[in-house]
Amino acid sequence: MTRPQIRYWTDSQSQHDDSSWNPDGHTINLLIVNREDKIPGILQKLYEQLAPVQSKLQRTSGRIQNSELSYQFHTIHARNSHPDDIKWPSIFRGKITKDRELRERSKKDTLEIYVDSHIQQLSS
């Protein structure tokens, strides 16, 4: 049975090319699995803790087969907050996993392929 969960990975902005980003900023790749109506509230609580958020991008989303759950995969760029300071229990009270496989890769779309394969595992 698939349960609600959050998986995430963080990278420092110093690994990116965009000179407009604060060198103290961070990128968070975030996979949320939950009821569709719960996901916006989880994201809002995270944005509040990361404020100011420079940009946010929903990269993929869908439904988990044979389940009432949905998923969304986001990339969030935050300027001043540090991901280690996120108070996850105040955002979500389920399984939270720091997943190194959610890191950016040099080949285009390979991160989305990893997310799709993880969702397939949850569906079986």
Secondary structure, DSSP 8 states (H G I E B T S, - for coil): ----EEEEEEEEGGGS--TTS-TT-EEEEEEEEE-TTTHHHHHHHHHHHH-SEEEEEEEEEEE-TTSS-EEEEEEEEESS--GGG--HHHH-SSEEEE-GGGS--SSTTHHHHHHHHHHHHHH-
